[in-house]
C-alpha cells in the first residue's frame, strides 16, 4: 500500500466497500469516498474511523488519488470517467482485494448462504489468538501491524471472487441464486469449481451439499458436517438456554466439547468450519473454545433487541434457504412464542424465480407481512408484485412503511424483519411506534 496515495472508494457505503475502506485506513493510508445521501447501516463505522464520505461528484477527485470502484457501478459512472481522464489508477473491488490479501495466510469464505456469519465468526476466533486482518460482508473491516491471517468474504455474484487466490477456503454450500446473472445451478457450480482451483492449501466444504461433493481440485478437501462420512463431525449436539453445545471429531479423534452462544444447526455447521480451518493452522483448541464463547454475531444476522415485551430481530435473509434457517433458529430460541415474519422481497428476478419456495418457507411463521419488492439499479421493474406472494401464503398480508400499525396487535412475541434491501426503514417505523406506545402505557 502506498501511504502517499489517497484511496477513493466509489460506493463506499456498500457492505464490502465499507469494510475494505476500514482495512485500508487501518493500514495507515488516506481514505475517502462517495455514495448516495441516504443513511445506511455501514455508515457509522466509516464515521467513527474519520473517513470522509461525499456525494457522487467528479469534482471530488484530485491528483494523487487511486479509485476503488464498487461492483454496482459501470465504467461510465461519472467519477470513473473523470478518473480515467485524469490518468488516475482505477481498480475494481475484486481486483484490489486480490492484491490486498497477498503476504498473509489468507482464508476465503464463500457460499450461497452463511458466508457473512462464518467470516465474522472466523475473524472473531482468529483475532483473539493472533493478529488478524479481516473483511466481512456486514461492513466490518480491520487491519493490524504484522498480521498473520487475512480473513475475507468471497462473493460469487458475477464471479467477483475470481481475482483472489487464497491459501484456504471455506465453502458453506452451492445454491442457485442471483438469477439476474447465473443461468442455473450448473452455471453457479462452474463458478465455484473455477474458484476452487485458485485455493493453494486446502478447502473445507459442507459434506451434505451434493454440488460441493463434485468439486475437483489438486489441494486437499476436508468435509464437515454431522455424518459418519465427514472428516470433521459435530456429534451430540444439544440446545442450551444460551445457545448450542457439540463435540467435534476429526477422523475418529475427539477434539473436544465446544459451546456457542448461537441457535440453529446452520450455526453449528458454521462453527465447525471455523474449528476445522483453525485446527489445520495449529491453533490451540482451548483458545478456539474460549473465543467461540464470546462471539456476539455480525450485523444484520439475527440481531436482536427488546422493545417492551416484544423481541425484534433484524436479519439479512433474502433467499428461501436463508429464511428457513432464520425461522428455524427463532423457533429453537423462542419455542413458546409466536413468530411473525416481515419480509421484503429483494429484486423482481429473484421473486419470480423463487415464488413458490418463498411462500413455502415463509409459511413456517405464525403470521407473515410482505412489503413491496425492493428493486436494484440494474432491475427496477418486473412482471410480479408482492401481492402475488401474499396470495400464496396463509395468514399473510401486505404492509407499508407508512402503516406498520398491524404489527402493534402482538404482545410478548417475536417479530423478524428479513431482507437485503431497505427493510430496516419498516423496522424503525415499528420500533418508534412500539416505543411510543410502551411509554403511554407506563
ABEGO torsion letter per residue (X at the ends): XBAABBBBBBGAABAAAAAAAAAAAAAGBBBBBBBBABBBAAAAAAAAAGBBBBBBBAAABBBGBBBBBBAABBAABAAAAAAAAAGBBBBBAAAAAAAAABGBBBBBBBEABGAAAAAAAAAAAAAAABBBBBBBAAGBBBBBBGBABBBBBBBABGGAAAABBBABBBBAEBBBBGAAABAEAAAAAAAAAAAAAABAAEBBBBAABAAAAABBBABBBBBBEABAABABBBBGBBBBAAEBBBBBBBGGBBAEBBBBABBEAAAAAAAAAAAAAAAAAGBBAAAAAAAAAABAEBBGBGBBBBBEABBBBBBABABAAAAAAAAAAAAAABAABBBBBBBBBBEAAAAAAAAAAAAAAAAABABBBBBBBBBBAABABBBBBAAAAAAABBGBBBBBAABAAAAAABBGBBBBBBEABAAAAAAAAAAAAAAAAAAAAX
